[in-house]
Amino acid sequence: MRGKIWFHADDYGVTAAQSERILSCYRDGVLNSVSVLPNTDALRESLALLDQVDPDGTQIRRVLHLNFVEGRPLAGADKVPDLVDNSGFFDKSFIQFFRWNYMKRGAGRQKLVRQLKLEIAAQLRAVTTENDYRISAIDSHQHYHMIPLVFDSLMEVLLEREFEQPGIHQIRVPVDPAAPLMHHAKMRRGVPAINWVKWCILKIYADRNKKILQSKGIEAPLFFGIFYTCEMKMEVVEALLPAYKAYADRTKQALELMFHPGNLTARAELLDERSEALAAFYMSGNRADEAECMKRIVP
């Protein structure tokens, strides 16, 4: 996969209409990779839409977007009580998982790992045996899988006989190399402060997780998308893509650009319409800007 560039859309499959909007970035642009949320009511319909535009599954890479952020768990709320609220919806933040990684020990950690593995297996099953998306890669909503508690649980589930096929060839390590950004003073100054914080936290685990993936023969493409998460507009990509491509070529790696081009148009479409943060995330005008970027990029 050296030299390959994945122009990737997160959050595929929330609704059929949103999936159509994402796929327009394939029809009219450079999109060649999507990660699908597995716990949506539109999962089957979104697969049919994907198969219409890419019937043999060779034009668009299909990725599982592990989700512990929103909606209901596929394993059943009663099976994963530590991951949900009293209504049975996911409600634990990245910071909560981050704390658990260091604070949970002994029987408490084992209990949590059992629940994580049950839910990971259920989400994998949703896009394999139940709805064959022909996935070849895994990432996660808001990058929860980077936390060792989740990452190691995922690695254990992938060893189970049930998931030997299809083989997972790639897992995202969402930490942009800093070097390409450092050479562009204007873009370096433009990185939102919160994205520097995300980058620093995720970088804690990057080398560890890459070593584990390498030992299992799983690739982690070079990543471009944390510094400008939800801000991957034309001016950003135009300014930085040449430097990231050069870095990928120099280090002989594939490159993944992360976009969020699939907006929602009504609060009722959310997987959890109670959440103000999710409403802002999915209904941001930046999603339309990122979709436009994917339609204007010259690879």
Backbone bond lengths (Angstrom), bond angles and torsions (degrees), N, CA, C in turn:
res aa  C-N    CA-C-N  psi(-1)  N-CA   C-N-CA  omega(-1)  CA-C   N-CA-C  phi
1 M - - - 1.468 - - 1.528 111.98 -
2 R 1.323 118.35 4.46 1.452 120.71 178.72 1.520 110.20 -56.84
3 G 1.332 116.68 137.02 1.446 121.33 179.94 1.517 113.95 85.38
4 K 1.338 117.73 -8.96 1.455 121.81 179.34 1.526 110.27 -76.77
5 I 1.318 116.50 140.43 1.459 121.08 173.86 1.526 108.62 -117.69
6 W 1.329 115.86 122.91 1.458 121.44 175.58 1.516 108.42 -97.35
7 F 1.321 116.70 115.78 1.462 122.32 172.35 1.522 105.57 -94.63
8 H 1.307 115.82 98.82 1.454 122.32 -160.42 1.529 112.50 -109.76
9 A 1.342 116.20 139.30 1.462 122.94 174.46 1.518 110.09 -111.26
10 D 1.321 116.47 122.04 1.463 121.47 171.75 1.527 110.32 -79.63
11 D 1.336 115.22 163.89 1.470 124.13 167.96 1.523 114.52 70.29
12 Y 1.333 117.80 30.21 1.463 120.33 177.47 1.531 109.52 -69.04
13 G 1.349 115.83 140.22 1.453 120.00 168.33 1.507 116.96 98.14
14 V 1.332 119.01 10.64 1.468 118.98 178.02 1.526 109.72 -63.87
15 T 1.335 116.53 -47.90 1.463 122.28 172.04 1.527 107.45 -137.62
16 A 1.322 115.96 165.13 1.471 119.57 177.99 1.527 110.72 -64.89
17 A 1.327 116.53 -40.73 1.467 119.73 -179.06 1.519 110.83 -65.09
18 Q 1.323 116.72 -41.00 1.466 120.36 177.67 1.526 110.38 -64.93
19 S 1.330 117.60 -38.50 1.461 121.15 177.45 1.528 110.86 -62.83
20 E 1.316 116.72 -39.65 1.463 121.03 176.59 1.527 110.82 -61.45
21 R 1.325 116.50 -41.29 1.461 119.32 179.94 1.531 110.75 -64.52
22 I 1.319 116.75 -38.46 1.465 119.57 177.00 1.519 110.20 -65.84
23 L 1.319 117.67 -43.39 1.468 120.58 -177.85 1.530 112.13 -67.98
24 S 1.323 117.70 -20.54 1.465 118.82 175.02 1.528 110.33 -64.08
25 C 1.322 117.08 -22.99 1.465 121.05 177.39 1.528 111.39 -75.75
26 Y 1.324 116.52 -14.82 1.473 121.11 170.57 1.523 109.69 -86.51
27 R 1.327 116.08 -47.36 1.465 119.64 -177.62 1.531 111.38 -62.04
28 D 1.323 116.12 -39.79 1.463 120.76 -172.36 1.526 112.85 -114.76
29 G 1.323 117.25 8.17 1.456 119.03 -175.15 1.512 113.12 -152.36
30 V 1.333 115.35 -150.36 1.461 120.80 -170.08 1.524 113.94 -102.70
31 L 1.313 118.81 -2.67 1.460 120.71 -176.49 1.521 111.22 -52.24
32 N 1.334 116.21 130.06 1.474 120.69 176.78 1.519 111.59 -142.44
33 S 1.346 116.80 21.26 1.458 120.69 -179.42 1.520 108.88 -161.91
34 V 1.350 116.75 136.54 1.465 120.94 175.64 1.522 108.94 -137.30
35 S 1.332 115.29 148.49 1.470 118.78 170.72 1.517 108.53 -115.60
36 V 1.322 114.59 129.78 1.459 121.39 -169.84 1.521 110.84 -101.69
37 L 1.343 115.12 130.98 1.459 120.88 171.51 1.532 108.31 -72.81
38 P 1.325 118.78 125.21 1.467 119.97 -170.77 1.523 115.45 -86.57
39 N 1.338 117.99 -13.09 1.466 119.57 -172.63 1.520 112.26 -110.37
40 T 1.343 115.69 46.85 1.458 120.03 178.86 1.522 110.43 -115.83
41 D 1.323 116.42 156.40 1.462 120.68 176.92 1.520 111.68 -69.98
42 A 1.332 117.19 -18.92 1.469 122.06 -176.56 1.527 112.62 -93.75
43 L 1.325 117.94 11.03 1.466 120.85 -173.13 1.527 111.98 -57.53
44 R 1.323 117.71 -50.26 1.463 120.75 -176.76 1.531 111.35 -68.08
45 E 1.309 116.66 -42.17 1.465 120.57 -179.86 1.532 110.41 -65.55
46 S 1.325 116.58 -37.12 1.464 120.44 179.68 1.519 111.18 -68.44
47 L 1.330 117.57 -33.37 1.465 120.88 174.70 1.522 110.40 -64.84
48 A 1.333 116.84 -42.30 1.468 120.02 179.25 1.526 110.63 -61.48
49 L 1.329 117.04 -39.93 1.465 120.53 178.19 1.526 111.06 -64.98
50 L 1.317 116.31 -40.80 1.464 120.69 178.88 1.525 110.66 -64.79
51 D 1.318 116.49 -42.48 1.463 120.23 179.76 1.530 112.43 -67.80
52 Q 1.316 117.38 -26.12 1.465 119.74 177.03 1.524 111.64 -65.28
53 V 1.339 116.00 -41.58 1.469 118.76 -177.36 1.525 112.35 -88.22
54 D 1.333 117.18 -21.03 1.465 121.53 -177.95 1.528 109.03 -140.80
55 P 1.336 117.15 70.09 1.460 120.29 -171.27 1.514 115.17 -62.83
56 D 1.329 117.94 -31.77 1.473 118.18 -179.11 1.525 112.64 -96.32
57 G 1.331 117.03 2.26 1.456 120.72 174.42 1.507 114.92 68.35
58 T 1.329 117.09 27.08 1.464 119.94 -177.72 1.528 113.38 -107.28
59 Q 1.335 117.15 -13.82 1.466 120.16 -175.10 1.532 113.02 -96.14
60 I 1.316 116.24 -27.04 1.467 120.90 -177.46 1.524 108.95 -126.02
61 R 1.331 115.75 116.32 1.472 120.34 175.59 1.523 108.70 -65.06
62 R 1.321 116.35 137.83 1.455 121.83 -175.22 1.532 109.28 -114.62
63 V 1.324 114.96 123.92 1.458 122.21 -169.43 1.524 109.40 -127.12
64 L 1.331 116.49 138.40 1.463 120.46 172.67 1.521 109.58 -80.43
65 H 1.336 116.01 126.89 1.467 122.70 177.92 1.532 107.10 -100.05
66 L 1.336 116.75 83.31 1.465 119.99 179.67 1.520 109.69 -51.36
67 N 1.325 115.82 136.14 1.458 119.72 -171.21 1.522 111.03 -132.79
68 F 1.343 114.96 115.22 1.467 121.94 170.86 1.527 109.98 -119.73
69 V 1.339 116.07 16.62 1.455 122.01 -169.95 1.520 112.66 -101.15
70 E 1.327 117.22 -44.74 1.462 119.99 -170.29 1.520 111.26 -143.74
71 G 1.322 114.75 156.72 1.455 120.18 -179.41 1.514 111.93 82.14
72 R 1.324 114.93 -165.46 1.467 121.31 -178.11 1.526 110.80 -104.15
73 P 1.319 117.64 147.97 1.468 120.12 178.82 1.522 111.24 -70.81
74 L 1.326 115.70 147.63 1.459 120.28 179.46 1.519 112.47 -81.27
75 A 1.318 117.42 -21.10 1.467 120.12 178.14 1.520 111.66 -75.89
76 G 1.335 116.61 -13.69 1.465 121.60 -175.69 1.518 109.88 100.47
77 A 1.322 116.39 131.30 1.464 120.77 -176.30 1.522 112.18 -59.13
78 D 1.334 117.18 -32.21 1.461 119.85 -179.52 1.524 112.34 -69.49
79 K 1.338 116.66 -21.36 1.470 120.58 -179.95 1.529 112.01 -88.35
80 V 1.337 116.45 -19.43 1.477 119.96 -177.79 1.529 109.81 -131.24
81 P 1.326 117.80 57.37 1.470 120.62 -172.41 1.524 114.22 -62.86
82 D 1.330 117.49 -26.57 1.459 119.55 -178.39 1.527 112.77 -75.28
83 L 1.324 117.18 -13.24 1.464 120.88 -175.94 1.525 113.24 -97.84
84 V 1.335 117.65 -6.43 1.465 120.92 -170.93 1.523 111.63 -128.66
85 D 1.348 114.09 167.79 1.464 119.69 174.92 1.525 110.00 -92.75
86 N 1.321 116.75 -172.07 1.467 120.81 -177.00 1.519 112.79 -67.15
87 S 1.348 117.19 -17.04 1.461 121.19 178.09 1.522 112.32 -92.32
88 G 1.323 117.25 -1.81 1.459 120.55 179.29 1.509 114.60 85.62
89 F 1.348 117.40 16.48 1.457 121.62 178.04 1.533 109.82 -103.03
90 F 1.343 115.94 144.94 1.457 119.26 171.37 1.524 109.43 -53.87
91 D 1.342 115.98 136.58 1.468 118.11 -179.74 1.523 113.43 -147.53
92 K 1.339 118.72 9.38 1.458 120.75 -176.38 1.533 110.19 -96.03
93 S 1.307 115.59 128.72 1.454 121.96 -176.88 1.526 111.86 -77.52
94 F 1.321 115.52 166.55 1.465 120.99 173.33 1.527 109.91 -56.27
95 I 1.336 117.56 -41.19 1.459 121.16 -179.13 1.522 110.98 -63.94
96 Q 1.329 117.37 -35.69 1.465 119.88 177.46 1.529 110.33 -64.31
97 F 1.322 117.07 -44.03 1.469 120.22 177.00 1.525 110.22 -64.03
98 F 1.325 116.63 -40.00 1.466 122.31 178.05 1.530 110.05 -58.37
99 R 1.323 117.42 -45.03 1.474 121.07 177.85 1.516 111.58 -65.09
100 W 1.345 116.04 -45.13 1.456 119.57 179.56 1.527 111.54 -56.41
101 N 1.328 115.57 -37.63 1.454 119.36 -177.64 1.528 112.01 -57.03
102 Y 1.327 116.49 -31.89 1.457 120.65 -177.90 1.529 113.03 -100.47
103 M 1.326 116.72 -25.49 1.464 119.70 -172.42 1.522 113.57 -98.46
104 K 1.332 117.25 -29.90 1.463 119.40 -177.57 1.527 110.05 -77.30
105 R 1.306 116.29 125.27 1.459 121.94 179.88 1.526 109.67 -137.79
106 G 1.319 116.36 162.62 1.452 121.41 173.53 1.511 113.66 59.67
107 A 1.334 115.92 -135.62 1.465 121.73 -175.41 1.525 111.72 -63.69
108 G 1.337 116.81 -35.05 1.460 119.90 179.54 1.517 111.66 -63.93
109 R 1.326 116.95 -40.60 1.461 120.22 178.26 1.522 110.80 -68.39
110 Q 1.326 116.32 -42.30 1.462 119.68 179.04 1.523 111.43 -60.69
111 K 1.324 116.39 -39.81 1.465 120.37 178.22 1.528 110.87 -62.77
112 L 1.321 116.16 -44.06 1.459 120.69 -179.60 1.526 111.02 -66.38
113 V 1.316 117.19 -41.71 1.466 121.16 178.18 1.529 110.61 -61.42
114 R 1.324 117.37 -40.32 1.480 120.03 177.76 1.526 110.25 -59.34
115 Q 1.322 116.60 -43.21 1.466 120.25 179.95 1.531 111.04 -66.67
116 L 1.320 116.94 -42.80 1.464 120.38 178.35 1.524 110.73 -60.70
117 K 1.316 117.12 -44.37 1.460 120.17 -178.68 1.521 111.68 -66.25
118 L 1.330 117.39 -37.26 1.467 120.38 175.93 1.524 110.68 -60.94
119 E 1.327 116.82 -44.40 1.464 120.01 -177.22 1.528 111.39 -73.16
120 I 1.315 117.67 -39.82 1.469 120.21 176.72 1.525 110.16 -60.01
121 A 1.322 116.86 -45.26 1.468 120.78 179.34 1.527 110.99 -62.16
122 A 1.325 117.04 -41.33 1.466 120.50 179.69 1.524 111.07 -64.60
123 Q 1.328 117.08 -39.33 1.466 120.16 179.82 1.526 110.84 -71.59
124 L 1.305 117.76 -38.22 1.469 120.33 174.44 1.529 110.54 -61.68
125 R 1.313 115.95 -44.52 1.463 121.13 -178.86 1.535 110.81 -61.14
126 A 1.325 116.32 -36.12 1.468 120.83 -177.76 1.519 112.07 -61.72
127 V 1.340 117.67 -30.29 1.467 120.06 -177.70 1.526 112.62 -110.58
128 T 1.337 116.08 13.39 1.469 119.84 175.93 1.526 109.55 -123.73
129 T 1.311 117.79 -83.51 1.466 119.81 -175.65 1.528 113.20 -71.87
130 E 1.334 117.94 -32.32 1.457 120.26 -176.49 1.531 112.37 -86.12
131 N 1.312 117.26 -36.82 1.467 123.50 176.84 1.520 106.44 -144.96
132 D 1.316 116.75 103.39 1.463 120.02 -169.69 1.525 111.41 -77.19
133 Y 1.313 115.47 92.60 1.460 121.13 177.39 1.526 112.31 -81.77
134 R 1.312 117.33 -6.42 1.464 122.22 -177.70 1.536 110.62 55.78
135 I 1.326 114.69 48.90 1.460 119.31 -178.69 1.527 110.86 -70.06
136 S 1.327 115.12 147.89 1.456 120.94 175.99 1.519 111.60 -128.17
137 A 1.339 116.85 -0.01 1.463 120.98 -175.32 1.522 110.04 -150.09
138 I 1.333 115.20 164.45 1.465 121.97 -179.99 1.520 108.68 -137.37
139 D 1.339 115.69 138.78 1.453 121.94 165.15 1.524 106.36 -138.55
140 S 1.321 118.72 -161.69 1.466 118.02 178.71 1.510 111.14 -152.32
141 H 1.323 113.95 153.75 1.455 123.06 177.09 1.525 107.78 -64.20
142 Q 1.335 116.14 122.64 1.466 123.32 179.46 1.528 112.44 59.02
143 H 1.331 116.55 20.16 1.465 123.88 167.25 1.533 114.24 66.49
144 Y 1.335 117.28 27.60 1.467 119.49 179.14 1.531 112.15 -58.63
145 H 1.321 117.20 -28.79 1.473 119.20 -174.95 1.521 112.70 -67.19
146 M 1.319 118.52 -12.46 1.460 120.35 178.63 1.527 112.37 -73.65
147 I 1.320 117.92 -23.77 1.466 121.51 179.57 1.530 108.04 -70.36
148 P 1.337 119.12 127.57 1.475 120.92 -174.80 1.523 114.87 -50.90
149 L 1.312 118.11 -36.65 1.461 120.99 177.73 1.528 110.95 -54.78
150 V 1.326 117.00 -42.33 1.460 122.00 -179.78 1.525 110.49 -83.47
151 F 1.321 116.60 -44.37 1.469 121.10 -177.75 1.527 110.81 -57.85
152 D 1.317 117.23 -47.51 1.463 120.27 -178.00 1.524 111.38 -67.57
153 S 1.327 116.68 -34.40 1.472 120.01 175.41 1.518 110.23 -64.01
154 L 1.325 116.96 -42.35 1.466 121.49 177.08 1.523 110.72 -60.63
155 M 1.316 117.13 -45.22 1.464 120.22 -179.71 1.531 111.14 -60.21
156 E 1.326 116.62 -38.99 1.465 120.06 178.87 1.527 111.38 -66.71
157 V 1.326 116.67 -41.19 1.469 119.67 179.37 1.529 110.63 -64.17
158 L 1.311 117.35 -39.01 1.465 120.67 -179.10 1.521 112.78 -66.38
159 L 1.323 117.26 -17.23 1.471 121.17 176.64 1.524 112.08 -81.68
160 E 1.330 116.82 -14.10 1.470 119.52 -177.99 1.528 109.86 -69.11
161 R 1.308 115.82 142.76 1.465 122.14 -175.60 1.527 112.00 -54.58
162 E 1.314 116.22 -35.83 1.464 121.06 -177.85 1.527 112.08 -57.53
163 F 1.344 116.49 -29.49 1.459 119.97 -173.10 1.531 112.99 -111.51
164 E 1.314 116.22 18.65 1.469 118.97 174.56 1.522 111.07 -65.23
165 Q 1.319 116.51 -34.29 1.461 122.74 175.41 1.532 107.66 -123.17
166 P 1.315 120.99 130.73 1.456 124.61 1.13 1.523 111.72 -76.26
167 G 1.329 116.01 153.15 1.450 119.00 176.91 1.523 110.63 -72.66
168 I 1.314 116.86 138.73 1.461 121.68 175.21 1.527 107.12 -93.02
169 H 1.323 115.88 117.22 1.459 121.21 -174.88 1.520 113.36 -97.85
170 Q 1.336 116.69 -21.04 1.460 119.90 -176.62 1.526 110.03 -140.95
171 I 1.329 116.00 142.54 1.468 123.17 171.54 1.521 107.18 -135.41
172 R 1.295 115.50 131.91 1.466 121.32 -175.48 1.530 111.82 -68.65
173 V 1.331 114.93 135.61 1.465 122.37 166.13 1.531 105.15 -118.73
174 P 1.338 117.18 95.66 1.463 121.19 -167.03 1.530 113.91 -83.63
175 V 1.320 115.39 67.42 1.461 121.33 177.93 1.525 107.61 -131.38
176 D 1.315 116.95 104.87 1.465 120.65 179.25 1.531 109.96 -62.98
177 P 1.326 118.89 136.35 1.462 118.58 168.51 1.518 108.81 -62.95
178 A 1.315 116.25 139.87 1.466 119.88 -175.71 1.520 112.77 -80.12
179 A 1.336 116.96 -25.49 1.471 119.98 -172.09 1.535 113.71 -54.82
180 P 1.336 119.92 -47.40 1.469 118.67 -179.58 1.527 113.01 -60.65
181 L 1.332 116.29 -33.80 1.466 120.25 179.27 1.523 111.20 -72.43
182 M 1.335 117.43 -37.32 1.462 121.21 -175.32 1.527 112.25 -62.85
183 H 1.328 116.10 -25.34 1.464 119.93 -178.12 1.532 112.66 -84.05
184 H 1.336 116.21 0.36 1.471 120.08 -178.92 1.529 107.74 -126.86
185 A 1.334 115.79 91.98 1.465 120.97 -171.47 1.530 112.85 -58.16
186 K 1.326 117.78 -43.22 1.464 120.40 -178.26 1.520 111.42 -62.08
187 M 1.330 117.47 -44.75 1.464 120.50 -178.70 1.519 110.62 -71.81
188 R 1.324 117.58 -32.78 1.463 120.20 176.99 1.531 110.51 -62.72
189 R 1.320 116.06 -43.22 1.467 120.30 179.70 1.531 111.63 -68.54
190 G 1.332 117.23 -23.63 1.458 120.91 -176.38 1.514 115.39 -84.85
191 V 1.337 118.23 -5.71 1.464 120.15 -179.11 1.525 109.86 -67.18
192 P 1.348 119.07 124.73 1.467 120.76 178.12 1.526 111.10 -59.25
193 A 1.320 117.14 142.31 1.469 121.66 -177.31 1.524 111.92 -56.53
194 I 1.339 117.10 -40.03 1.470 119.44 -178.68 1.517 111.45 -62.70
195 N 1.330 117.57 -30.44 1.461 119.68 179.86 1.522 111.92 -74.65
196 W 1.334 117.09 -29.55 1.466 118.70 171.21 1.523 110.11 -63.90
197 V 1.329 116.43 -39.67 1.467 120.21 178.58 1.527 110.12 -62.54
198 K 1.347 117.07 -47.09 1.464 120.76 178.33 1.520 110.59 -57.61
199 W 1.339 115.53 -45.85 1.454 120.64 -178.24 1.525 110.77 -60.00
200 C 1.318 117.32 -45.00 1.472 120.93 -178.84 1.527 111.79 -63.58
201 I 1.336 117.06 -40.33 1.465 119.87 179.57 1.525 110.71 -67.36
202 L 1.329 116.31 -47.10 1.459 119.92 -177.91 1.530 111.26 -65.65
203 K 1.314 116.80 -33.01 1.467 120.36 -178.64 1.527 111.92 -65.41
204 I 1.325 117.14 -25.28 1.465 120.91 177.43 1.528 110.74 -53.55
205 Y 1.342 115.68 -36.56 1.463 120.52 -172.54 1.521 114.00 -104.37
206 A 1.320 117.66 -5.00 1.467 120.28 -169.86 1.525 112.40 -61.76
207 D 1.324 118.45 -52.24 1.469 120.65 -176.92 1.519 111.06 -64.14
208 R 1.325 116.59 -41.47 1.464 120.66 178.46 1.522 111.18 -57.66
209 N 1.331 116.12 -51.24 1.455 120.00 -176.07 1.521 111.96 -68.66
210 K 1.339 117.37 -36.46 1.463 120.23 177.42 1.522 111.39 -62.02
211 K 1.327 117.03 -39.94 1.468 120.66 179.43 1.523 110.86 -63.18
212 I 1.322 116.65 -41.63 1.470 120.28 178.56 1.526 110.12 -64.31
213 L 1.336 116.38 -45.30 1.469 119.69 179.50 1.529 110.89 -62.19
214 Q 1.313 116.48 -43.21 1.462 120.12 179.94 1.526 110.91 -60.72
215 S 1.326 117.12 -38.89 1.471 120.76 179.97 1.519 111.88 -66.21
216 K 1.335 116.81 -21.53 1.461 121.73 -179.78 1.529 112.32 -102.76
217 G 1.318 116.83 4.52 1.464 120.39 178.94 1.507 113.83 73.03
218 I 1.335 117.44 25.98 1.461 122.60 -179.95 1.525 108.58 -105.96
219 E 1.325 116.39 131.65 1.453 122.02 -176.93 1.528 111.22 -84.96
220 A 1.331 116.06 145.51 1.459 122.33 171.20 1.523 106.97 -121.89
221 P 1.333 118.48 97.08 1.469 119.91 -178.60 1.521 112.52 -56.95
222 L 1.309 115.91 150.80 1.458 121.08 171.49 1.528 108.24 -56.92
223 F 1.324 116.45 142.32 1.462 119.99 -170.98 1.526 111.53 -117.48
224 F 1.331 115.07 143.26 1.470 122.95 175.48 1.522 106.14 -139.39
225 G 1.352 116.60 106.61 1.458 117.27 -179.13 1.510 116.04 167.28
226 I 1.354 118.45 -10.19 1.459 119.11 178.86 1.522 111.61 -80.87
227 F 1.322 117.47 -46.83 1.463 119.71 -177.43 1.526 111.59 -56.97
228 Y 1.333 116.15 -36.08 1.461 120.22 -178.96 1.538 110.98 -119.50
229 T 1.331 116.54 40.61 1.467 120.94 175.36 1.529 110.42 -53.85
230 C 1.331 115.52 128.32 1.472 122.90 -179.13 1.522 113.05 63.30
231 E 1.327 116.66 15.02 1.466 122.20 176.48 1.526 109.98 -133.20
232 M 1.344 116.86 26.62 1.463 120.86 -177.46 1.524 109.50 -81.73
233 K 1.332 114.33 67.23 1.459 121.71 -178.47 1.522 109.91 -91.12
234 M 1.325 115.72 172.67 1.456 120.03 -173.49 1.527 112.09 -57.97
235 E 1.332 117.21 -42.19 1.459 119.06 -177.19 1.529 112.20 -66.07
236 V 1.345 116.03 -31.86 1.472 120.53 178.10 1.520 110.63 -71.19
237 V 1.326 116.06 -51.74 1.464 120.25 -176.67 1.523 111.07 -65.91
238 E 1.319 116.32 -41.08 1.461 120.84 179.39 1.529 110.83 -60.27
239 A 1.327 116.41 -39.30 1.463 120.76 -177.84 1.521 112.69 -74.50
240 L 1.357 117.53 -37.60 1.461 119.90 -169.16 1.520 115.35 -106.05
241 L 1.324 118.45 -23.16 1.466 119.26 -176.31 1.527 113.20 -57.12
242 P 1.326 120.46 -43.29 1.479 118.04 179.39 1.527 112.72 -57.04
243 A 1.332 117.28 -39.43 1.462 120.06 -179.66 1.526 111.43 -69.38
244 Y 1.333 117.11 -38.65 1.468 119.68 178.84 1.532 110.95 -70.76
245 K 1.326 117.11 -37.09 1.468 119.83 175.49 1.521 110.51 -62.67
246 A 1.320 116.81 -43.71 1.463 120.34 179.70 1.523 110.67 -63.15
247 Y 1.339 116.74 -40.06 1.467 121.03 179.00 1.529 110.14 -65.09
248 A 1.333 116.99 -42.90 1.469 120.60 178.58 1.524 110.82 -63.08
249 D 1.327 116.87 -42.35 1.465 120.29 178.90 1.520 110.91 -64.01
250 R 1.319 115.65 -41.49 1.462 120.25 -178.00 1.533 111.64 -66.04
251 T 1.318 116.10 -36.59 1.464 120.59 -178.98 1.532 112.47 -95.83
252 K 1.335 116.56 3.29 1.465 123.47 175.48 1.527 111.99 57.80
253 Q 1.333 114.74 52.28 1.454 120.85 179.52 1.524 110.54 -127.57
254 A 1.334 115.15 155.60 1.460 120.08 166.77 1.522 108.08 -72.19
255 L 1.332 116.74 160.29 1.456 122.58 -177.28 1.523 109.44 -126.58
256 E 1.329 116.49 133.64 1.469 121.78 175.63 1.522 110.06 -117.88
257 L 1.334 116.33 125.93 1.466 122.55 172.27 1.523 107.74 -103.21
258 M 1.323 117.06 128.32 1.455 121.42 -177.84 1.528 111.00 -99.86
259 F 1.325 115.14 122.99 1.464 122.46 176.07 1.527 109.66 -120.81
260 H 1.332 115.22 160.98 1.470 122.56 172.85 1.532 107.73 -127.89
261 P 1.334 117.99 75.13 1.468 120.37 -173.73 1.518 115.12 -89.52
262 G 1.323 118.36 -3.16 1.464 120.28 -172.69 1.518 112.73 -100.40
263 N 1.324 117.08 93.21 1.467 120.32 179.99 1.521 111.72 -82.72
264 L 1.328 115.11 157.96 1.462 121.69 169.83 1.526 108.12 -105.42
265 T 1.319 116.24 155.69 1.464 120.26 -173.81 1.523 113.79 -111.30
266 A 1.336 117.05 -10.15 1.468 119.67 -179.04 1.520 109.26 -147.71
267 R 1.299 116.21 146.19 1.466 121.50 -177.92 1.529 111.60 -59.53
268 A 1.326 116.67 -32.84 1.462 120.62 -178.70 1.518 112.77 -64.33
269 E 1.330 117.88 -15.91 1.469 121.16 179.33 1.527 112.71 -81.01
270 L 1.333 117.41 -14.69 1.460 120.92 -179.19 1.521 111.25 -64.06
271 L 1.319 116.70 151.46 1.461 120.53 174.57 1.528 110.87 -71.02
272 D 1.317 116.66 -22.95 1.461 121.05 173.48 1.528 106.57 -143.48
273 E 1.316 116.68 94.49 1.463 120.27 -172.13 1.524 113.15 -73.87
274 R 1.319 117.43 -2.39 1.473 120.47 175.59 1.529 111.71 -75.67
275 S 1.337 117.24 -18.79 1.456 121.37 -169.28 1.527 113.14 -87.44
276 E 1.338 115.82 117.28 1.461 120.57 175.94 1.525 110.97 -67.23
277 A 1.333 116.65 -37.80 1.466 120.86 -178.43 1.524 110.72 -64.32
278 L 1.335 117.49 -42.54 1.460 120.47 179.44 1.527 110.98 -68.94
279 A 1.320 116.82 -36.51 1.466 119.36 177.44 1.523 110.21 -60.98
280 A 1.327 116.65 -44.67 1.462 120.30 178.87 1.523 111.02 -65.28
281 F 1.325 116.84 -39.11 1.466 122.55 -178.23 1.527 111.81 -64.25
282 Y 1.326 116.77 -45.84 1.462 120.65 -174.29 1.531 113.59 -86.00
283 M 1.316 117.84 -22.18 1.459 119.67 -176.74 1.528 112.89 -106.88
284 S 1.338 115.26 13.11 1.455 120.03 177.68 1.528 111.16 -66.85
285 G 1.327 115.74 141.12 1.454 119.78 175.05 1.509 113.24 -65.49
286 N 1.332 116.85 -17.86 1.457 120.06 178.16 1.522 112.29 -61.61
287 R 1.343 116.39 -26.73 1.471 118.54 179.92 1.528 110.53 -65.78
288 A 1.308 117.19 -39.93 1.465 120.09 176.49 1.522 110.40 -64.87
289 D 1.332 116.61 -38.02 1.474 120.52 177.92 1.526 110.53 -63.90
290 E 1.323 116.78 -40.36 1.469 119.88 179.98 1.527 111.05 -69.46
291 A 1.328 117.04 -36.89 1.469 120.11 175.22 1.508 110.51 -62.71
292 E 1.332 116.25 -42.89 1.472 120.51 178.57 1.527 110.28 -62.27
293 C 1.301 116.92 -39.95 1.461 121.31 177.95 1.522 110.96 -59.51
294 M 1.344 116.23 -44.99 1.465 119.82 -179.08 1.528 111.79 -63.72
295 K 1.327 116.21 -23.30 1.465 120.17 -179.97 1.536 112.55 -89.53
296 R 1.332 115.84 -10.69 1.471 119.00 -178.01 1.530 113.41 -111.95
297 I 1.326 117.29 -15.52 1.474 119.93 -177.86 1.515 110.78 -60.22
298 V 1.289 115.69 138.73 1.470 121.83 167.92 1.522 106.53 -104.40
299 P 1.334 118.67 109.62 1.479 120.85 -174.38 1.538 111.82 -58.65
